Structures are given as structure tokens and as C-alpha cells.
Amino acid sequence: MMKRIVILGSGESGTGAAMLAKKQGFDVFVSDKGLIPDNFKQELNTIGVSFEEGHHTTELILNADEIIKSPGIPDDNSLLIEARQKGIAIINELEFAARYTKAKIIGITGTNGKTTTTKLVYHLLKNAGLDVAVGGNIGISLARLLTERDYQYLVLEISSFQLDNMYNFKADISVLCNITADHLDRYQYNLQNYVDAKFRITQNQTDKDVFIYCAEDELTMNNISKHIINAKQIPFAYDKDLAIGAHVQNGQIISNITTENLNPFTMYINELALKGRHNAYNSMAAAIIGQVLNIRKESIRESLISFQHVEHRLESVTTSGGIEYINDSKATNVNSTWYALESMEKPTVWIAGGVDKGNDYSLLKEMVKEKVRIIVCLGLDNRKLHEAFGADVDMIINTTSMSEAVHVAKQMAKKGEAVLLSPACASFDLFKNYEDRGRQFKKAVRDL
């Protein structure tokens, strides 16, 4: 009898999983509690996969041999609890798709920096002439990629939600950029649960594999000894001298991946395409991967010089009337915004706010005092921002739309200052997602 796969959620990962499962000859059914976007519906119809939207029909789901769930559905969902009681395996799309690839997998996670690092590593491998694809938590799902063909290398951004439901998945090279409190609403407001989810990137790795991490990240370093890590560990740091790994010395990155390496990779920080300390971390992680894969040093250097910035991450939109407008909509947590504010070299009008995920704004207090003159709140509930920073800035102004926020910021900013959208919050109160928020910001700026 044909194995029945039920997919919960019909976004990019759900639709990709349906396409791959169908290609592998399974009986496939997709169920989404919300409405399925027309483009995904069309794809499901084209490949002959039945689906439902607007509700879940219990009997059509609990007869599954295996359930592939969207990363957005929490594990304490009542339907999933019932499925587990019936002994139905629950996995996610990455776990499923990884069964059908022979590629070397580079898995990149972290609270911040994972998108930039993922795209940077892909750029580096592509430039070196390797057969590589990029996907996972950004862009195209792994399952959809594998419906086309297999690759020699796969560079995957992996979120903690995806790591939660991965069991046999293995990265040949894993990267943990950093860990700071985020998504705690999904982890019973217990930071350790979130930390443990991030460390799952190392599961199933052997001594032939590599684990790359930041030696200056407090939560990573406090927890690394609590986890069994069989992979070879290669750290990176800015201010620490490392015999093995990458660090910065006299304005230059120096990276050795073995103690015998008498000819390290070196490159001046000011040559990097990406500026700021956090981007030096991302670039060091990419350089280490280049060395592990025996890519020529000159090719690594060229790639780190030529990389184009990620959209919605400290993206300079325009300078108008002597005021620079910067889109950092991808900053959905406090730590990410800390890095954005740290990189500001002009007095700043900061647009912040959205759906608070249990944020601790005290981490930003000194940075706000030093860098920010005015805060423009963008969200339905801005009380925590007022309480945190009311005494630290000249003024805090509430707005309820992007157009209003940008107009107010323009009125308040002075020539030679910057307007920075770096919300430190999720976007779902006023926008579809952080991309929608960033694009609305750019449109509002260009419409000024």
C-alpha cells in the first residue's frame, strides 16, 4: 500500500514538500488552517495533490503514515499531540528532503546573521565554480530544489523552528552564528529550550564534519560543553587570538583551520564588502568554510570583496535632503537592532516597534543614549518602548502606518542625520512579514 504523507501548512516549505513527496511516489495530502495562496494552489493542482484550506479535517490527517509540518506550527498544537499519541511520526520539510540528496550540506543557524552568512557562503562557493544551490529558511525550500535535480553542495539557512523537528538530518559543515533571546514565546519562555534548539545543528555530526561558532558569543560559550559535539570545532572571534580559527589582528582577518597551517588566509577588514563588527563575524565564518573546502585563498578574498548586501539588512535606500534612510527591517529582535545601532555613524532617528516577543530593551539602553536622538514608534502597542527609552531621547512619537512613520521621521530628522528602520520586533501587527515591512519603508521613502 502507498505510504500516505500529510503536510500541514501550504507555504513555500509545505508546497515544496508536496512536490517532492509526489515525485517520490507517495499519496500526498495538504491541509492548511488558513487560506492557501493562489500560486501554491495552482502548483498543487498541476501535480495532482489534493488539499484543503480554512480548516483541518481530523480524519484526513490522522490516517497519515508521516506528517510534515510547517515550521510555523508549534509542537503543542492539539492535532499534533493527537497524532503523536497515535504513533504518527512528525517531521519537517528539511528532514524529509534531506533523505533525497547526496550533497555536502552546509547548515547555518543563529539568532542573527544567518541570512547574510548563508548568502555570503553561497556566493563564495558559486564564485569558486562549485555545483551549489542555496535555500532552506530563505528563498526556495530544499524540497523544491531537489524536485529539479541534486547538487554537489547545498547551503541552507536553518531556523530554530526547523531544527525542532529534525532527527536524522546531518550537516557536513554546521555554523552557529550566535544565540540571543528570541522566539521565547515558542519555547515556554525558557531560554535554555531555545539554546538547545540551536545546538541541534550539531546533531548527527561525526569527527569527519566541522562545527563553526563564535568564541565571543556568551550563550554559545556557556552551553558548548553541555552538548556532545563530535565534529571538529573551529571558532571565530574579533578580539581573541585563536591558534585554530579566525580572528582579527591589527585590522586584518587571520584564519587557520589546523595548527600546522603555516600559510593562513589573511585579509584586511576594510576590504570586506560588508561593514561592521557583526559582518566581520559573518565574513570570518564564510572564510573558514572556504578553507575547509580547499577553495583558493584568492577566490575567497575576491568573494568577500564582491558580495552584494542582503535586502532589508542595513540597506541604504537613499539620501534625500541630507538625510540618509536605512532599511534594517530584518532586525526582528533586540540583538539584531543593537548591531544596527552600533554601526550608525550619524545621529539617528530610529523607527522601532511591532509585535514584542518578550524583548529585553535594557540591552539597547547605552546604545540608544549614544546614537539615537528621536524614536518613532511603529506598532499597535508601544508602551514598552516608551518605558524603556523615555528618559534617554529627546522625543518618542507614536505612528500606526509606515507612511506616517517615514513622514514623521523626515520632519524630525536634521541634515546630516540618518533615519533607521530597525524594529527589534516581529512585523505581524501591521505587515505580512519583515520583507513587506521593508518594501513599504522603501516605497514610503521614495514617495517623499
GIRAMO-V668200 format. One record per run of one state. SS is the DSSP state (@ for helix, = for strand, . for the rest). FROM is the first residue (numbers start at 1). LEN is the number of residues. Records with the same first field share a line. If there is no record, write none. Layout:
BEGIN
SS=FROM-LEN, FROM-LEN
END
This chain:
BEGIN
.=1-3, 9-3, 24-3, 33-5, 48-2, 54-4, 62-4, 70-8, 86-3, 92-1, 101-3, 110-4, 128-4, 137-5, 149-4, 158-2, 165-8, 177-7, 187-4, 203-7, 215-3, 227-5, 237-8, 250-2, 257-8, 272-5, 293-4, 307-8, 321-2, 328-6, 344-4, 353-2, 356-5, 379-4, 390-5, 400-2, 413-5, 422-4, 427-7, 447-2
==4-5, 27-6, 50-4, 66-4, 89-3, 104-6, 132-5, 153-5, 173-4, 210-5, 232-5, 245-5, 252-5, 265-4, 315-6, 323-5, 348-5, 355-1, 372-7, 395-5, 418-4, 426-1
@=12-12, 38-10, 58-4, 78-8, 93-8, 114-14, 142-7, 160-5, 184-3, 191-12, 218-9, 269-3, 277-16, 297-10, 334-10, 361-11, 383-7, 402-11, 434-13
END
